[in-house]
Amino acid sequence: MNIGKPKRACTRASIDYTNQWKSIDWNIVKTVINKLQSRIAKAVSENRINLVKKLQYLLAKSYYAKLLAVKRVTSNKGKRTFGIDKKLWSTESLKYENALKLTNKGYKSKPLRRIYIDKDKGKKKRPLGIPTMYDRAMQALYLQTLDPVSETILDKRSFGFRLYRSTKDAYAYLFKCLGTKHSVEWVLEGDIKGCFDNISHEWIKRNILMDKRVLKQFIKAGYVLNNKLYKTKSGTPQGGIISPTLANLTLNRMSKMLQEKYWKNSVGTIDRQYNKLKVNIVIYADDFVVTARDKETLVEIKELISNFLQKRGLELSKEKTIITHIKEGFDFLGWNFRKFKDKLIIKPSNKSLRKVLKNIKNTIKKNLMQKQDILISRLNQIITGWCNYHKHACSKKIFQTLDKEIFESLWNWCKRRHPTKSKNWRKKKYFSEIKSRDWIFKTENKILKFATDFKIKRHVLIKFDANPYLNEYKDYYLKRNLLNSRLV
């Protein structure tokens, strides 16, 4: 098979669906879908499995669900990335036409286009499987039927790839577990080896509540590399829309397993008050952290988790799964957690700082001959993203370091552009003074952001029981979104 440049999907010249797509009222679409998803979540919470299957069937057949599935795959970052058929849905007419074509009747998934991206400073390569646009839309369609199920049954302390949950919630919960003077001092840092690539297909087919025939097509599609077809015997494709949810469901009940062993009272009921060893777990995708009062308990927990994963075709990474004392500190999700004299300090990790500095310096070097306005826009995008991620931690000193490094790189940029000019000339051309602040990198239209201008704000931890698909939590999420908007 030849994988070359993308091409537009063939369409009948006699029919143009542009106006139909443009006339769609997306608020109505989302309202109809949310009602069905809410019914699915309620049926799951009541353990009415047959009703869940009927509602999932109705949703997968829904005209509105098909429209929303196509909208998702044609408006995300991968909309310009093609599969093995080299087709992209780049016009409104193609989007509407292919939405009408989505069906599970005779559905057979095409093989994935295999590519590799850099991992760990380029020393390793991470495989990605790129589905065709049609297969992506089918995954997005069936994700709508599966997500209400997953949000209802997933561990409360799982935060990765879930609605309204984020790394910041994992951070806030860890602060709650480790932040007081009398908190536990031992931590198990867990990492699952090749999680997405090694999940047992048999376990997925037995335990995931969705159309089994369609699910089998998603996980058994195979992939093409160097014009050769390879079968997939395990795992879910990294790059598939539905893959993160399948991975979350595979790791589900890990928290419940620990609670049943360490949180039980004398009558066998799970109760946090009887958690004498202070065992808690935070899960984000294939990374997790377990806390406990002593090292011996974590050794036991490591063995329990290893057995739990083995049934799902997974195993712990020996190199990355370690037991650490909190005073030595550990990195998790881009932050460093460490206690100094009984005070927990959470700040951006050195690895995260090095990564953003490398990105900034490379951007400055690559834009040596660009206009100052363009360079400022590109740097502001990097600075804003990184600072918004870390502004809930103890980041003040790190932000100062970032500003200092950026200034030095920009000054070198100025000197390379004008090696024969004086310091005062360069300063006058590229830097300005505003009020009491000098050396501001700006033009008439653009001004470079300072990392230190981002205010440190504490993140409010999400309610664990709040299900975004149940109507009783609608007001909670509305208020939470308003709160989050004020914290930006």
PLY file of the C-alpha trace (Angstrom):
ply
format ascii 1.0
element vertex 488
property float x
property float y
property float z
element edge 487
property int vertex1
property int vertex2
end_header
0.00 0.00 0.00
1.31 3.43 -0.91
0.89 6.14 1.73
1.51 9.47 0.04
-0.20 12.85 0.09
-3.80 13.12 1.32
-6.60 13.32 -1.17
-10.18 14.45 -0.88
-12.79 11.76 -0.57
-14.72 11.04 -3.73
-18.17 12.58 -3.71
-21.07 12.61 -6.15
-20.85 15.86 -8.07
-24.64 16.06 -8.34
-25.20 16.53 -4.61
-23.81 19.37 -2.52
-24.51 19.12 1.23
-22.79 22.38 2.18
-26.00 24.18 3.21
-27.24 21.20 5.22
-24.06 21.15 7.30
-24.02 24.91 7.81
-27.65 24.93 8.92
-27.14 22.44 11.78
-28.07 23.84 15.22
-25.38 22.27 17.41
-27.15 23.24 20.64
-30.13 21.08 19.64
-27.76 18.25 18.62
-25.99 18.27 21.99
-29.25 18.54 23.96
-30.74 15.45 22.30
-27.54 13.43 22.77
-27.13 14.53 26.40
-30.63 13.30 27.23
-29.86 9.82 25.92
-26.46 9.78 27.62
-28.07 10.81 30.90
-30.50 7.89 30.61
-27.59 5.53 29.96
-25.69 6.77 33.04
-28.81 6.41 35.21
-29.43 2.86 33.92
-25.81 1.92 34.69
-26.09 3.31 38.23
-29.22 1.17 38.71
-27.44 -1.87 37.20
-30.06 -2.25 34.45
-27.68 -3.70 31.87
-30.30 -4.68 29.27
-31.70 -1.15 29.31
-28.15 0.23 28.92
-27.64 -1.88 25.77
-30.96 -0.73 24.28
-30.14 2.93 24.92
-26.65 2.51 23.48
-28.19 0.99 20.36
-30.55 3.97 20.00
-27.72 6.46 20.45
-25.46 4.73 17.91
-28.32 4.93 15.36
-29.06 8.56 16.13
-28.76 11.10 13.30
-27.59 13.72 15.81
-24.92 11.44 17.29
-23.50 10.82 13.81
-23.33 14.56 13.11
-21.52 15.22 16.39
-19.09 12.34 15.78
-18.09 13.82 12.41
-17.82 17.31 13.90
-15.43 15.99 16.55
-13.02 14.29 14.13
-13.04 17.22 11.70
-12.41 19.93 14.27
-9.66 18.43 16.45
-5.88 18.50 15.94
-5.91 15.36 13.80
-8.29 16.71 11.15
-5.39 17.14 8.68
-3.86 13.71 9.41
-4.93 11.03 6.97
-5.18 7.24 7.32
-4.21 4.55 4.83
-6.91 5.67 2.37
-5.35 9.18 2.24
-8.81 10.80 2.51
-9.66 13.95 4.47
-13.10 15.42 5.07
-12.14 19.02 4.47
-15.42 20.47 3.15
-18.87 20.91 4.72
-20.41 18.79 1.99
-18.06 15.86 2.69
-18.70 16.11 6.43
-22.46 15.89 6.03
-22.33 13.16 3.39
-20.08 10.94 5.52
-22.17 11.54 8.63
-25.13 10.02 6.75
-22.97 7.03 5.79
-21.96 6.08 9.36
-23.42 2.66 10.17
-22.47 -0.57 11.92
-24.10 -2.70 9.20
-21.29 -4.66 7.60
-18.78 -2.34 9.24
-15.16 -3.43 8.86
-12.39 -1.22 10.18
-9.47 -0.46 7.86
-5.90 -1.04 9.13
-4.17 1.83 10.92
-1.36 3.86 9.40
1.61 3.30 11.72
3.92 6.23 12.47
6.49 6.81 15.21
7.07 9.91 17.31
10.03 10.80 19.53
9.95 9.82 23.19
12.48 10.49 26.00
14.70 13.02 24.20
14.54 11.07 20.95
16.17 7.95 22.40
12.97 5.95 21.98
10.11 6.01 19.52
6.44 5.79 20.48
4.17 4.02 17.98
0.97 5.77 16.89
-1.81 4.20 14.88
-3.71 6.61 12.64
-7.22 5.39 11.66
-9.00 6.57 8.52
-11.45 9.45 8.88
-14.41 7.04 8.65
-12.99 4.77 11.38
-12.27 7.80 13.57
-15.86 8.95 13.17
-17.12 5.47 14.08
-14.95 5.50 17.20
-16.26 8.95 18.11
-19.83 7.72 17.58
-19.44 4.67 19.83
-17.48 6.68 22.40
-20.69 8.66 22.91
-22.38 5.39 23.95
-19.48 4.22 26.13
-18.48 7.40 27.96
-21.64 7.62 30.17
-20.92 4.03 31.24
-17.28 4.74 32.05
-18.02 7.95 33.98
-20.51 6.05 36.13
-18.35 3.04 37.01
-14.77 4.37 36.95
-12.70 4.75 40.12
-13.36 8.08 41.83
-9.62 8.71 42.10
-8.95 8.22 38.39
-8.42 11.56 36.65
-6.96 10.89 33.20
-8.90 11.52 29.95
-12.23 12.13 31.69
-14.83 14.88 31.40
-14.12 17.90 33.63
-11.21 16.09 35.32
-7.58 17.02 34.81
-4.04 16.65 36.06
-4.78 19.52 38.47
-7.38 17.36 40.27
-4.76 14.62 40.68
-2.36 17.26 42.02
-4.98 18.63 44.46
-5.84 15.17 45.79
-2.18 14.30 46.33
-1.78 17.56 48.25
-4.70 16.45 50.42
-3.05 13.06 51.06
0.50 14.35 51.68
0.13 17.99 52.70
-0.34 17.91 56.48
2.29 17.59 59.17
1.13 14.08 60.11
0.56 12.77 56.57
2.17 9.56 55.36
5.80 9.64 54.27
6.04 6.72 51.84
4.97 6.73 48.21
4.82 4.10 45.47
5.40 5.64 42.04
3.78 3.34 39.50
4.15 3.10 35.75
2.55 0.49 33.50
4.83 -0.86 30.78
3.40 -0.26 27.30
-0.13 0.08 28.66
-1.94 0.90 25.40
-0.01 -1.71 23.40
-0.46 -4.71 25.72
-4.03 -4.70 27.04
-5.56 -8.15 26.61
-8.13 -8.24 23.81
-9.96 -11.10 25.49
-10.33 -9.07 28.69
-11.62 -6.06 26.73
-14.22 -8.11 24.85
-15.46 -9.76 28.07
-15.67 -6.64 30.21
-16.34 -3.53 28.10
-20.05 -2.70 27.84
-20.59 -1.78 24.19
-21.39 -3.41 20.84
-18.97 -6.38 20.79
-18.79 -6.71 17.02
-17.88 -3.05 16.54
-15.45 -3.17 19.48
-13.69 -6.13 17.89
-13.25 -4.14 14.67
-11.64 -1.28 16.60
-9.07 -3.41 18.42
-8.39 -6.01 15.69
-7.88 -3.59 12.80
-4.14 -4.22 12.37
-1.70 -1.66 11.04
0.34 -0.92 7.92
4.07 -0.21 8.10
6.33 0.01 5.04
3.47 -1.22 2.84
3.11 -4.41 4.91
0.04 -5.40 6.93
0.51 -6.51 10.56
-2.15 -8.02 12.80
-2.82 -6.63 16.29
-2.98 -9.36 18.91
-3.21 -7.07 21.95
-3.63 -3.43 22.95
-5.63 -0.46 21.77
-4.15 1.91 19.16
-2.43 5.03 20.50
-4.07 7.63 18.30
-7.58 6.17 18.41
-10.28 8.42 19.91
-11.81 5.62 21.96
-8.48 4.19 23.20
-8.07 6.34 26.38
-11.53 5.32 27.60
-10.80 1.64 26.92
-7.54 1.98 28.88
-9.33 3.68 31.79
-11.91 0.88 31.94
-9.14 -1.73 31.84
-7.52 -0.18 34.94
-10.85 0.28 36.69
-11.32 -1.18 40.19
-7.64 -0.84 41.11
-8.64 1.73 43.73
-11.58 -0.44 44.84
-9.25 -3.40 45.33
-7.05 -1.40 47.73
-10.07 -0.03 49.59
-11.51 -3.50 50.12
-8.24 -4.65 51.67
-7.16 -1.62 53.71
-10.33 0.41 54.39
-12.57 -2.31 55.92
-13.97 -1.98 59.46
-14.82 -4.82 61.85
-18.08 -5.67 60.01
-16.38 -5.74 56.61
-17.70 -2.38 55.34
-15.45 -0.02 53.43
-14.90 3.04 55.62
-12.22 5.72 55.22
-12.04 6.15 59.01
-10.61 2.62 59.29
-7.84 3.36 56.80
-5.19 3.13 59.55
-2.32 2.59 57.10
-3.50 5.68 55.16
-3.51 3.88 51.83
-4.63 6.17 49.02
-4.19 6.02 45.27
-4.19 8.61 42.47
-4.47 7.32 38.89
-3.84 9.30 35.72
-3.93 7.18 32.55
-1.11 4.62 32.90
0.65 6.43 35.77
-0.37 6.19 39.41
0.81 7.04 42.91
-0.02 5.09 46.07
0.58 6.47 49.56
0.97 4.46 52.78
2.27 4.79 56.33
5.22 2.42 55.87
7.40 0.91 53.17
6.36 -2.68 53.91
2.72 -1.91 53.08
3.73 -0.48 49.70
5.78 -3.59 48.90
2.62 -5.62 49.54
0.51 -3.20 47.45
2.99 -3.41 44.58
2.50 -7.17 44.47
-1.32 -6.77 44.59
-1.30 -4.31 41.70
1.08 -6.51 39.71
-1.38 -9.44 40.00
-4.29 -7.13 39.15
-2.55 -6.00 35.95
-1.44 -9.48 34.94
-5.08 -10.55 34.46
-5.42 -7.72 31.95
-2.27 -8.57 30.01
-0.26 -5.75 31.63
2.78 -5.44 33.86
4.56 -2.79 35.90
7.68 -1.13 34.56
10.55 -2.30 36.78
12.63 0.81 36.09
9.90 3.37 36.74
7.95 1.68 39.56
9.77 2.61 42.77
9.07 3.25 46.45
10.16 6.69 47.63
10.27 8.65 50.88
8.47 11.98 50.63
11.57 13.87 51.83
13.47 12.55 48.81
10.64 13.76 46.58
9.13 12.38 43.39
7.90 13.66 40.02
4.32 13.16 38.84
2.51 14.78 35.90
5.16 17.47 35.48
5.38 18.48 39.16
7.85 17.64 41.89
6.35 16.68 45.27
8.73 16.95 48.23
8.60 17.72 51.93
10.94 20.20 53.55
10.72 20.27 57.37
7.19 18.80 57.37
5.99 21.24 54.71
4.96 19.83 51.34
6.24 21.86 48.40
4.79 21.14 44.96
6.56 22.90 42.11
7.22 22.36 38.40
9.69 19.52 37.94
13.17 20.19 36.60
12.34 18.00 33.60
9.30 20.12 32.79
11.30 23.34 33.13
14.10 22.03 30.90
11.58 20.93 28.29
9.83 24.31 28.05
13.15 26.18 28.01
14.39 23.97 25.19
11.19 24.65 23.27
11.49 28.41 23.81
15.17 28.57 22.85
14.59 26.48 19.72
11.70 28.76 18.75
13.90 31.84 19.17
16.72 30.29 17.10
14.39 29.20 14.30
12.90 32.68 14.06
16.16 34.59 13.74
15.04 36.37 10.58
11.33 36.62 11.41
9.59 39.85 12.37
9.48 40.62 16.08
5.66 40.47 16.10
5.69 36.88 14.83
8.30 35.78 17.38
6.33 37.38 20.24
3.12 35.59 19.17
4.84 32.20 19.08
6.57 32.70 22.42
3.39 33.96 24.11
1.61 30.77 23.07
4.29 28.61 24.74
4.57 30.80 27.87
0.78 30.98 28.38
0.26 27.23 28.05
3.08 26.29 30.41
2.29 28.92 33.05
-1.44 28.16 33.07
-0.58 24.52 33.70
1.75 25.31 36.62
0.13 28.38 38.18
-1.66 26.27 40.82
1.66 25.05 42.30
4.51 26.78 44.16
5.82 28.24 40.92
6.86 31.80 41.75
10.62 31.19 41.78
10.42 28.91 38.75
8.53 31.62 36.85
11.30 34.09 37.74
13.88 31.65 36.39
11.85 31.25 33.20
11.69 35.02 32.65
15.45 35.32 33.20
16.27 32.56 30.71
13.88 33.98 28.11
15.44 37.44 28.40
18.96 36.06 27.95
17.88 34.09 24.86
16.14 37.14 23.38
19.16 39.34 24.01
21.35 36.81 22.16
18.75 36.85 19.36
19.13 40.63 19.12
22.93 40.40 19.05
22.89 37.79 16.29
20.57 39.95 14.19
22.66 43.09 14.68
26.25 42.07 15.58
27.72 45.49 14.75
25.20 47.61 16.67
25.63 48.93 20.21
23.78 47.70 23.30
21.76 50.93 23.54
20.73 50.71 19.89
19.49 47.13 20.28
17.62 48.00 23.47
15.92 50.99 21.88
14.85 48.95 18.84
13.48 45.85 20.60
12.78 46.74 24.24
10.64 49.37 25.94
9.86 50.72 29.40
6.31 50.65 30.76
5.70 52.40 34.08
8.35 51.07 36.47
9.23 47.97 34.40
12.10 48.16 31.94
13.40 45.79 29.26
9.99 44.77 27.94
10.21 42.93 24.61
7.49 44.61 22.56
6.38 46.27 19.34
3.51 48.65 18.61
1.10 45.71 18.32
2.59 42.93 20.44
4.07 42.57 23.90
5.85 39.52 25.31
4.22 38.05 28.41
6.13 37.66 31.67
5.77 34.34 33.46
5.78 36.21 36.78
2.58 38.04 35.74
0.62 34.79 36.07
-0.96 34.78 39.53
-0.66 31.67 41.68
-4.16 30.22 42.27
-5.12 27.11 44.23
-7.10 24.55 42.24
-10.45 23.43 43.69
-10.64 19.63 43.79
-13.59 18.11 41.94
-16.30 16.26 43.86
-15.56 12.58 43.41
-19.23 11.55 43.12
-20.14 14.24 40.57
-21.16 12.44 37.36
-21.34 14.87 34.40
-24.01 12.73 32.74
-26.48 12.78 35.66
-28.88 15.73 35.83
-28.52 16.22 39.59
-24.95 17.44 39.06
-25.76 19.88 36.26
-25.78 22.93 38.56
-22.53 21.81 40.19
-20.69 21.71 36.87
-22.18 25.04 35.79
-20.89 26.65 38.99
-17.55 24.88 38.67
-17.06 26.12 35.12
-17.84 29.66 36.25
-15.34 29.26 39.09
-12.66 27.92 36.73
-13.23 30.83 34.32
-12.58 33.27 37.17
-9.33 31.48 38.00
-7.92 31.77 34.45
0 1
1 2
2 3
3 4
4 5
5 6
6 7
7 8
8 9
9 10
10 11
11 12
12 13
13 14
14 15
15 16
16 17
17 18
18 19
19 20
20 21
21 22
22 23
23 24
24 25
25 26
26 27
27 28
28 29
29 30
30 31
31 32
32 33
33 34
34 35
35 36
36 37
37 38
38 39
39 40
40 41
41 42
42 43
43 44
44 45
45 46
46 47
47 48
48 49
49 50
50 51
51 52
52 53
53 54
54 55
55 56
56 57
57 58
58 59
59 60
60 61
61 62
62 63
63 64
64 65
65 66
66 67
67 68
68 69
69 70
70 71
71 72
72 73
73 74
74 75
75 76
76 77
77 78
78 79
79 80
80 81
81 82
82 83
83 84
84 85
85 86
86 87
87 88
88 89
89 90
90 91
91 92
92 93
93 94
94 95
95 96
96 97
97 98
98 99
99 100
100 101
101 102
102 103
103 104
104 105
105 106
106 107
107 108
108 109
109 110
110 111
111 112
112 113
113 114
114 115
115 116
116 117
117 118
118 119
119 120
120 121
121 122
122 123
123 124
124 125
125 126
126 127
127 128
128 129
129 130
130 131
131 132
132 133
133 134
134 135
135 136
136 137
137 138
138 139
139 140
140 141
141 142
142 143
143 144
144 145
145 146
146 147
147 148
148 149
149 150
150 151
151 152
152 153
153 154
154 155
155 156
156 157
157 158
158 159
159 160
160 161
161 162
162 163
163 164
164 165
165 166
166 167
167 168
168 169
169 170
170 171
171 172
172 173
173 174
174 175
175 176
176 177
177 178
178 179
179 180
180 181
181 182
182 183
183 184
184 185
185 186
186 187
187 188
188 189
189 190
190 191
191 192
192 193
193 194
194 195
195 196
196 197
197 198
198 199
199 200
200 201
201 202
202 203
203 204
204 205
205 206
206 207
207 208
208 209
209 210
210 211
211 212
212 213
213 214
214 215
215 216
216 217
217 218
218 219
219 220
220 221
221 222
222 223
223 224
224 225
225 226
226 227
227 228
228 229
229 230
230 231
231 232
232 233
233 234
234 235
235 236
236 237
237 238
238 239
239 240
240 241
241 242
242 243
243 244
244 245
245 246
246 247
247 248
248 249
249 250
250 251
251 252
252 253
253 254
254 255
255 256
256 257
257 258
258 259
259 260
260 261
261 262
262 263
263 264
264 265
265 266
266 267
267 268
268 269
269 270
270 271
271 272
272 273
273 274
274 275
275 276
276 277
277 278
278 279
279 280
280 281
281 282
282 283
283 284
284 285
285 286
286 287
287 288
288 289
289 290
290 291
291 292
292 293
293 294
294 295
295 296
296 297
297 298
298 299
299 300
300 301
301 302
302 303
303 304
304 305
305 306
306 307
307 308
308 309
309 310
310 311
311 312
312 313
313 314
314 315
315 316
316 317
317 318
318 319
319 320
320 321
321 322
322 323
323 324
324 325
325 326
326 327
327 328
328 329
329 330
330 331
331 332
332 333
333 334
334 335
335 336
336 337
337 338
338 339
339 340
340 341
341 342
342 343
343 344
344 345
345 346
346 347
347 348
348 349
349 350
350 351
351 352
352 353
353 354
354 355
355 356
356 357
357 358
358 359
359 360
360 361
361 362
362 363
363 364
364 365
365 366
366 367
367 368
368 369
369 370
370 371
371 372
372 373
373 374
374 375
375 376
376 377
377 378
378 379
379 380
380 381
381 382
382 383
383 384
384 385
385 386
386 387
387 388
388 389
389 390
390 391
391 392
392 393
393 394
394 395
395 396
396 397
397 398
398 399
399 400
400 401
401 402
402 403
403 404
404 405
405 406
406 407
407 408
408 409
409 410
410 411
411 412
412 413
413 414
414 415
415 416
416 417
417 418
418 419
419 420
420 421
421 422
422 423
423 424
424 425
425 426
426 427
427 428
428 429
429 430
430 431
431 432
432 433
433 434
434 435
435 436
436 437
437 438
438 439
439 440
440 441
441 442
442 443
443 444
444 445
445 446
446 447
447 448
448 449
449 450
450 451
451 452
452 453
453 454
454 455
455 456
456 457
457 458
458 459
459 460
460 461
461 462
462 463
463 464
464 465
465 466
466 467
467 468
468 469
469 470
470 471
471 472
472 473
473 474
474 475
475 476
476 477
477 478
478 479
479 480
480 481
481 482
482 483
483 484
484 485
485 486
486 487
